[in-house]
Amino acid sequence: MKYLFEVRIKEGHTAEEYADAWVRASELIQQAPGARGTELHRKIGDPDTLIAIAHWDSKASRDAMEADHPPNIDAIIKSAAPGCEVSVIGEFEDPEWAVMPPDNA
């Protein structure tokens, strides 16, 4: 499954500051069972808007991590909170199938 959220950087702060916290928290979160990686992207034309994508084996795996993660993850998240606004986009199932164009190479 995929967990997506949008991050808007507040005036006086930078995306790089947030990205530093993101990396530190992600390194810890990725140690949880079922974690399959994370991505952080800047919006084209709006470098102060980011989208975060966390990949998990299942919603249950993510929920378990969220319910019982180490306090140092909370500390990292709290340290980044004054510089941004976070909006959850949602939780999405991995597709059962994907339609891909044929390879023309």
N, C-alpha and C positions, 0 to 999 in steps of 0.2 A: 504494500500500500504506500501511498505518498501523502505526506502531511505538508501543506503549503501555507505560507503566511507572507504578508507584505510588511515591509519595514520602511517607514518614512523617517528620514533623518531630520532632526530639528535644527533650526538656525543656530549657529555657533558650534555645531558639532560636524563631524565628517563621517562619510561612509567607511573610511579606512579605520576610524576608531571602532565603529561597530564591527567591522570585519575581524579586527583583532580579537574582540570578545567572542565573536562567532566561532573562530577557529579554536580558541581555548575551550569553550563549552562543547563544541562538536567533538573534539578529541576525547573528552570524557564520556559524552553520550554514546559515541560509537563503540564503546566497550560493552554496552548493554546487549544482552541476548536479542537477536533479531534485527539489530541495526545494520543497514546496508549502504550507508553513505549519505552525504549531504551535498547540496549545491547552494551557492549564493550568487545571484545575478543582479546587475544594475539595469535599470530601465533605460532603453534608448531614448535620448533626448531629455532625460530627467535623472541625473546621476545621484540624486538624493532619495530616490525610490528604489528599493531592492525587493527581490522576491527570493524567498528561501524555500528549498524543497528538501525534505528529509525522506529517505527511502527506508522502509521497514518490511520485514517478513510478513507482519500482520498488524492489524489494529491492536490486538491483544498485547503484542510485544511492546508497541509504543506506549500503550496505556500503563503497562507494568512498569516501564522505565519512569514515566511521568509520576506515578504514584509513590515511587520509592527510589528517588535518585539522591546521590550524595549532596550534602549541604554546599560543597564547593561549586557545584553547578548553579545553585540558587544565587550564590555570591557573585558569580560572573554575570548572570542575567541581571541582577539588581544593579551592578556597576554600569551596565550599558543602558539601563532603562531611562535615565534622565536625558539621554541624547536622541531618543527615538520614540516613535509610536508604532506599535505592532498590531496588525489586524490579521486574525486567522482567516484564511480563504476557505480552508476545509480539508477534509480527509477524503482521499480518492482511492478506489480499488485499482489494482493493476489491471490492465485490459485483458480480457480473456482471449482476444485476438487483435491483431493490428493489421491494417491495410497499408502496404508499402508499395510505392511505384516500382516497376521492374527496373533492374539495373541495366542501363544503356551502355555500359562500358564494354 
